[in-house]
Amino acid sequence: MAGPPVVLCRPDGLHVAESPRLWIVTGRASDHARWQRLVAGDPVAGGDWPVRLRHALSESPFDAVADPLDADQPLLPDDPNHLFFAGIDQHTSLLVAGVVATTTTGVTEVGGVVQRDCRGRGFGHEMLGEVCRLLHGHFGVARLVAGCEEANLASRAWLAGAGFTPAAGAPAYRLANGRPARPMWWERIDAKAVHRCRRPGPSSR
Ligand SMILES: CC(C)(COP(=O)(O)OP(=O)(O)OC[C@H]1O[C@@H](n2cnc3c(N)ncnc32)[C@H](O)[C@@H]1OP(=O)(O)O)[C@@H](O)C(=O)NCCC(=O)NCCS
């Protein structure tokens, strides 16, 4: 039987866990900035982001090599309702994936992106599997939800492969940019979720 996730949990909110090929790191501002830049430059993942934001982000220089894990780092504001997980390739130090877990009125929604050139190589499964383990077994979240577009077959396979099952959710709606979205909703439940983090977990209400 799998035990609790093995994770370095620092009092300042930084976490470091490991999957076979990735370091999974929470909270570093440098990883988050790289991830935003990566998504902004990706028409599939960032195509619905506001144009002005995409332009602003794409003007800043982008180096996909993550800062060393032992570097002294500014952290993101400490907010358990907005967790950011960076997936860093242990061999190349490249930032290959990012997953966010946002909690609003007690519901924790996850979403993520794998860097374009790294897709289809199992990084998505590896990253999401470990992030779910951490969210359930370290941050103490029993129910995770996720939404993807019905037509996004990669995302559907990604979520199903991580143990998400179809769930009820909001029907079709328009995004802020006017594009109609046909969402499909998913959930992943671990009734044995345990809060082990030394800091408060996401709010349950
Ligand atoms: C969805 C995403 C994160 C998957 O990451 P990935 O590293 O390519 O995924 P993996 O290689 O681990 O493969 C995951 C599953 O997706 C399938 N898949 C990958 N690319 C696919 C594609 N283009 N079309 C259909 N299925 C695809 C794989 O076959 C695998 O399914 P399986 O378990 O049934 O074999 C990635 O495609 C991505 O970042 N997409 C753009 C952003 C996005 O849509 N994010 C999801 C929003 S919730």
The ligand as a Gaussian input file, in Angstrom:
#p B3LYP/6-31G(d) Opt

LIG

0 1
 C       -3.062000      17.908000     -21.489000
 C       -1.545000      17.878000     -21.324000
 C       -1.193000      18.528000     -19.976000
 C       -1.052000      16.426000     -21.336000
 O        0.347000      16.401000     -21.129000
 P        1.316000      15.308000     -21.835000
 O        2.639000      15.371000     -21.204000
 O        1.241000      15.474000     -23.309000
 O        0.557000      13.988000     -21.411000
 P        1.096000      12.491000     -21.371000
 O        2.199000      12.312000     -22.363000
 O        1.366000      12.141000     -19.971000
 O       -0.182000      11.745000     -21.902000
 C       -1.389000      11.822000     -21.231000
 C       -2.489000      11.205000     -22.040000
 O       -2.871000      12.127000     -23.078000
 C       -2.826000      11.462000     -24.341000
 N       -2.450000      12.474000     -25.305000
 C       -1.328000      13.226000     -25.307000
 N       -1.356000      14.058000     -26.364000
 C       -2.509000      13.796000     -27.031000
 C       -3.121000      14.361000     -28.200000
 N       -2.537000      15.356000     -28.881000
 N       -4.333000      13.866000     -28.574000
 C       -4.946000      12.891000     -27.869000
 N       -4.412000      12.330000     -26.747000
 C       -3.204000      12.784000     -26.353000
 C       -1.782000      10.379000     -24.166000
 O       -1.940000       9.351000     -25.111000
 C       -2.095000       9.913000     -22.756000
 O       -3.252000       9.110000     -22.744000
 P       -3.219000       7.564000     -22.256000
 O       -2.926000       7.592000     -20.801000
 O       -4.596000       7.094000     -22.540000
 O       -2.140000       6.930000     -23.038000
 C       -0.828000      18.637000     -22.490000
 O       -1.269000      18.101000     -23.715000
 C       -1.054000      20.144000     -22.498000
 O       -0.349000      20.882000     -21.812000
 N       -2.056000      20.599000     -23.284000
 C       -2.338000      22.035000     -23.428000
 C       -2.989000      22.615000     -22.214000
 C       -4.198000      21.830000     -21.746000
 O       -5.058000      21.467000     -22.525000
 N       -4.231000      21.591000     -20.428000
 C       -5.313000      20.902000     -19.778000
 C       -6.315000      21.869000     -19.257000
 S       -7.154000      21.150000     -17.850000

